[in-house]
Amino acid sequence: MFISPIDKKDIEVKDNLKIENDITNLSVHGPYLEIEGYATFQGIKTFDEDRIRKTLLIVPRMNVEQYREKNEEYSEASDEEIIRDNIIEVALENCRMSELKHLDDEVFEEDSELLYGFKGMIDLSSITNGKPLLAGEYDVYINLEQLFEDIDNVKYEKSFPITNVKRFMEGNILNTKLESFTAKRVLRYNLLISFNNYSKTIRLKNVLLQSYDPREMEEAERKEGKNAKAIKRRVLKAFYMLFSLILPIKKNKVVFASDSRSQLNGNFYFVYEELYKRDLDLDIRFLFNERINNKKSLIDHIKIAYEFATSKIILLDDFYPLIYPLTIRKNADLIQIWHAAGAFKTFGYSRIGRPGGLLHVLETIGTIQRQLLVVKVYEKIMQKDLAFL
C-alpha cells in the first residue's frame, strides 16, 4: 500500500517547536465558511505538498455522560475517546505564501514560495454526511503536521486555536443560516460564529430553527385550501383596520414576529438581550410560529391583527407573508432584520440548493447591524424625531 511520507506509521512525532501562524481572512458566504492564513513550525522550510498538512478541527462541546447513555457502544469509552470520535475534520488546501490574497506583501517576502499558506471553503450545510452541521456548540482548531526538512522519520504535529479573528467580525460575530432540502425532511439552522474568550478560538453555535416533513405541509395545504386562507387573510386585514381605528398605539409595546422559529434565538435574541439590559420598561410580545405553512386559525389571525395594530414597533426576522396585506398605521414602525451583525442576505452561494434560487433575493429588505438596530428601536420608542434606516 502506498502512503505519503507524512502518514508513515513508524514516524517519530514531536511538538516542541513554536508555531508561526495567522489568519488573513475569515468570512461566511451563505453556508460556506471561508478561511485563509498560514501556519508553520518555526525553523522548518517546506516546499513540497506531501510534507505539510493543515486540518480544520471542529470539536463539539458535548455532555459525554448523556452520550454514553444513548450509545451503548461507548459505555466503556473515556471522555477523550468520545470527543475524538465526534470531531469533524476538514482538510485545508496548502498554498504558497505568494498565493494568499489577503497577506501583506512585506510579510514573509523572502519565503514567498514556501508552502506555509492554507485556504478552505467549508460547506457547513453538508458537512455531516451530506447534511448541515448538527445543532450544538463547537470550538474550532487547526492541526498542523510538518516533516522536518528532508528527514522522513521525524514529524512535528500540534493543534492550535484560531486567534486574531475579531477584526473579521463586525460586532464580534458572524451570522448565517444553514438549510437542507430533501423529499422527506427540511432542516433550517441559525449559525453564529464568534470568538470564545475562554477557549481562545472560534466558537460555532448552531441552533435548529425548523425540522419538518414537506409532505405533511403539502397535505395540510390541500386540506385547508386556497379559499380558506384567503378568507383568513381578509379577516386579518379587516380586524387590523378595526383595531387601528378604535385602539391607540401603546408607545412602549414591541412585537417580535417570526414564521420560522418557535423560540427566542438568533438575531432576535441579541436585540431582546440589549433591550432588556437597557431596562426600558417595554411591553414585549412574541408571535412565533415554527414554520411558515403551519395552519393558523381565525382566532390566531385576529390575535395577530390586535398585536400588530397596538404596537409601536413590529420586528420581523425573515419572510412574513401575513404582513403584506396590511398598511401599517401612522406612528408605528415595521422593521425587518435579516442576518444582522455583519452577515449578508441570500444571494450567490447562499441560494445553492434552495427552492427558487436567485429569485428569492427579492424577498430580503436589508442588513441592519445589531447595535444600530437596538439604538433605533429605542429612539422610535422614545419618539425622538430622528431618521430611521
Buried (B, 14 or more C-beta within 10 A) or exposed (E): EEEEBBEEEEBEEEEEBEBBBBBBBBBBBBBBBBBBBBBBBEEBEBEEEBBBBBBBBBBBBBEBEEBBEEEEEBEEBEEEEBBEEBBBEBEBEBBBBBBBEEBEEEEBEEBBEBBBBBBBBBBBBBBEEEBBBBBBBBBBBBBBBBBBEEEEEEBBBBBBBBEBBEEBBBBEBBBBBBBBEEEEEBBBBBBBBBBBEEBEBBBBBBBBBBBBEBEEBEEEEEEBEEEEBEEBBEBBBBBBBBBBEEEEBBBBBBBBBBBBBBEBBBBBBBBBEBBEEEEBEBEBBBBBBBBBBEBBEEEBBBBBBBBBBBBBBBBBBBBBEBBEEBEBBEEBBBBBBBBBBBBBBBBEBBBBBBEEEEEBBEBBEEBBBBBEBBBBBBBBBEEEEEEEE
